[in-house]
Amino acid sequence: MHKFGDCSFCGGEVQNDLVELDYRYKGNLYIFKEVPAGVCQQCGEKYLIGKVSREIERRINAREKWNKTINVPLNIFSEVVPT
């Protein structure tokens, strides 16, 4: 367990939890489940300790076998939106 202190965005209490994390790295999207993190109980902001961040990047760079691969819809939003 890590003591995070108060949220730097809203001042709320940050508690330890396991979260799902969408992580973008070098143009790719990776999804991690059950990541230990601090979560603000007021605004939902997530905080990672350095050890966890380094492990995420190590797993991506090691190109380890992933548990699952999913397709994600992509839409390019370059059109002018009518008002």
N, C-alpha and C positions, 0 to 999 in steps of 0.2 A: 504494500500500500504506500502511496506517495501522498504527501501533504502539498496540495496545490496552492492554497491561499485563495483569495477572492478573484473573481472574474475581472480581467483587465478591461472588458467592454462595458459591463453593466454593474459590476460590484457584487454580483450574486455569489452564493456559496458554490464552490466547485467540489464535487464528490467523485470518488473512484467508481468506475463502472466498466462494463465490457460493451463496446460499440461496434457498429458496422461503419467502415470507413471507405469512402470513395477517394482514391488517390491518383492524381494525374502526374505522370512522370514521362518526360521526353515525348509528349504527344500521344501517349497511350493512357487508357483508363484501367486501373486495377481496383478490385473490390476486395477488401479484407473484412472478415467477420471475427467477432470475439476479440477485438483489439482492446487491451487495457488502456484506459484514458481517463482524464478528468473531464467531467461534464458539468457545466454551469446549470444549476437547478432553476435559474430564472430565465435565461435566454437560450440555453442549449449549446452554447459555444463549447467546442471540444479542445482539449489540451493533451498533447503527447509529451512524454519525457524523451530525452535524447536517445536513450537505449532502445526504445520502441521504434522511433523514427529510423535509426540506423538499421535495425532488423528488417523493417519494411523495405528499405532500399537494398539491403543485402539480398533479400529473397527475390526482388525484381531483377537485380543484376546477375544473380546466380542462374537465372532462367530455370529455376526448379520446376518440377512437375506441379501443375496447379490442380486443385481438387475438381474444378469445373470451369468451363468456358461458356459464356453466354453471348448471344447477339444483342446488341443495343441499337435501337432505331436512331438514325441521324437525319436531321433536317437542316439544310443550309438556309439561314434566315437573312438573305441578302436583298430580298425584294423590299420595296418601300411599302410600309403598312398603310392602308387607307385610313384616313381619320374620320 
